[in-house]
Amino acid sequence: MTIYMGQNAIKAFSAQAAGQPYSLTVLNENAKWQQFALFQTIPQVIGPSVDPLSLAWMVGGAAAGSPDQPSTSSFNWTIDYSLTVGYIQQLGSAGSPRSFQTASSVGVMIDTQNTVPVTYQGPFPYGAPGFPDGPSDGVKGLIVAKADGTIPTVPVQTSKSVYVNVGIAMARKPTIAVQLEPNLVYQFTPKPRYYILAGSFVEGQVIDTATSSSAYEVSFSGVTDVSVRFTQQNQFMPA
């Protein structure tokens, strides 16, 4: 996923069809039970904000298998989008990894109903970020979040070891999150590329750079249904 601004945003989204169903099947040939996490490209950012984080978008498991009798794990979704706001804790642990906790979400379109204001109600960190109004029309090809002055500042967020974030969800599950700051406009252009990992994950978990380096890209070039194998050598391969 890439975050652009201006006319680049419109061009980048031209190949995506809203509402299109997709599916991924993982054939587990490994002799051990496996857990898989599907996530989307770590976005690039053009604009006044820190780098967004990719999140473990969907998580699934597969029983032990073999090359002759693989078990399966299936992921299914449609390309539909929401804006989400929520929290990511500053520090995580093995038992409680850093993950995005949704506080509020609102469905958006791409060409219409795609601009939403974001506010914070109550004292931080015991209040909540949210959307005071529904989406309105904006620039085609963009999803826009407009933060107002009630959003806690970065020093205030840091002092409580928790960060307020805004991002995009697909199929009602968050895919990316970027720290939310007061009085900034966040412009997203979804153009997802999909990656899968084997390991231990929870949905919404932050995918760090070291972990993502071992991910396998799942290509949907010209198709909407893809199968991959997870081998006895602990590698993903085309099916």
N, C-alpha and C positions, 0 to 999 in steps of 0.2 A: 504494500500500500504506500502511496506517495501523497504527500501534502504539498499542493501547489497554490499559487495565487494567480489571479488574472486569467488571460486567455489560455495559458497552458493547461489550466484546469479543465476547460471544455474539451480540448483536444485529447487529453489523457483518458477521458471516460468514454470515448466514442465506441470502444469495442465491447462495452459491458451492457448486458440486457437485464433490466430490473425484473425481478420475479422469476428469473430463470432457475430451474431446479438443477442441482448438481449432486453427485454422489461419489464417494471414495470407499473402496473395499480394500482392506489390508489382509493378505493371506499370511498367517503366521506359520512359518515352517520351522520355527525355533522350538527346541525341546522344553523351553520354560514358558510359563505364563508371562505375557507381556502387556504393558500399558503403553498406549500411544497418545501423543498430544498433537493436534493439528493447530497450526497458527498461520498468520499472514505476515507478509513482508514487513520488516522494521521500516517505518516510513522515513523519508527524507523530509526536511522542514525548510521552507523558505519563509522567513518571517521572524518576529521577535518572540521566540519561545524556545525552551529546551527541547532536546530530542524526545520524541514520543517513544513509548515502550510497546513492544509486541507482547500480547498476552496469550496464554494457553486457551485457545478459543473453544475447542472441543476436545474432550478426553474420552477414550474408550479402551477396552481391554479385550484380549483374546487368549483363550486357553492354550496350553501346550499343543504343538502340532508337529508335523514332519513334512518333508517335500512331497510325499505321496498322499498324505492326509492333513493338509493345513487347516487350522481353525481360522475363523474370520472375525474381523471387527469392521463395522460399517459406519460411515459418517454421511449424513444427508442434510442438505440445506438449500435455501433459495437465496438469490441475491436481493435482499431487502434490507434497508438500513434504518438505524436509530441513532440518535445522539444520546450519550449517557454521561452522567456526572456521578462521582463517588470518591472513594478514598483509597490510597495506597500507603501502608505503614512504611516508615523510614527503614526499619530493620526487620529482617525475617530470620527464621530458623528452620531446621530440618522438619520440625513438627508443625510449624506455622510459616510457610514460605510467603514472601512478599506477593501480594495478589491484590487485584482491583476489586473493591467491594462497591457494587452499584447502589447509589442512593435514589436516583431517579432516571427515567429514560423517556424519550418521546420519539415516535415514528416520524421519519422524514422521507421526502422524495429527493430526486436529483434535479429535475428540471423545474419543479414547482414545490411550494411548501417546504423550503429547504433552509430557512434561516430562523434561528431560535435564540431568544435572550436567556442568559444564565444569571442566577442570583444566589445569595446565601442568606438563610433565615436563621435567627437565633445566635447564641454565643458560640464561638469556635473553641473546642472541636465538638461540642454537644448539640450544635444545630445541624443544618443539612443544606447542601447545595440542591438547586432544583431549577425548573423552568417555569417562570411566572406566567408566561403566555405560550400559546400554541405556535406552531411554525407558520411563517409567512413566506411569500414569494421573494426570491432573491435572484442572484446570477445563476443562469443555467449551468449545470455541471459541477456546482459546488454544494457542499454542506457546510453551513456557517453557524458557529456559536459565538454570541456576543456577550462577554462577561461585563457585569456592571461593577460599581465601586464597592459593593458589599462583600466581594470575594476576599478572604483573608490574604494579606501580603505574604510573600515568600518567607521573610523572617518570622512572622507569626506562625506559619505552618511548620517551619523548622523547629521552632521552640517547643512544639508539641509532638515532634517526631512523627507527624502524619501529614500527608500531602493531599490536597484536593485536586482531582483530575477530571478532565473532560476527554471524551473520545467517541469512537464510532463502534456500534455493534452491528453485526450481521446475523440474521436469523435469531434476533433477540439475545445474542450472546456477545459480550464485549470482545473486540479484536485488538484495539489499541487504546492507549491512554497517554495524555500529555498533561503536565502540571498546569493547573488553572490559576491564572493571575488576574488581579483586578483590572478592568477597563481595557482588556485586549480583545481583539477579534480573531477567532480561530477559523481558518478556512481549510476544509478537507476536500480532497478529490479522491474518492475510492477507485482504485484500480488494482484489485487484490491479486497477489501471487501466493500460492499455498505451499506450506512446508509441513513435514511430519517428523516427529522425534519419538524414540523409544526411551522410557524412563519412568520416574515417579512424578506425577503432576496432579494439580487440582485445577479446575476451570477458573480462568481469570489470573492464574499465576504469571508473574513477570518472567518472560523468557530473556535471560541475559545473553550477552554477546558470546561468552565462552560456550554456553549450551547450544546456541543457534548455529555455531560453526559446524556442528555435526549433523545438521538437519538435511533432509532429502527434499528437493523440490518436486512437487507433484504438478505436472503440466496438464492443463486442460485445453491445449491448442486444438481447436476444431471439434472437440468432443465435450460431453457433459458427464460422462460416467467413466471412471478410471479405476483400475486395480493395480496394486503393487504387492510385492512379496517382501516379507521380512525373513531373512535366511538364517541358517544355522551359524553363519559367520557374523551375525548381528548387524547385517546391512540391509538396507532397502534396495530393491531391484525392480525393474519393470516386470509385470506379470505376463 
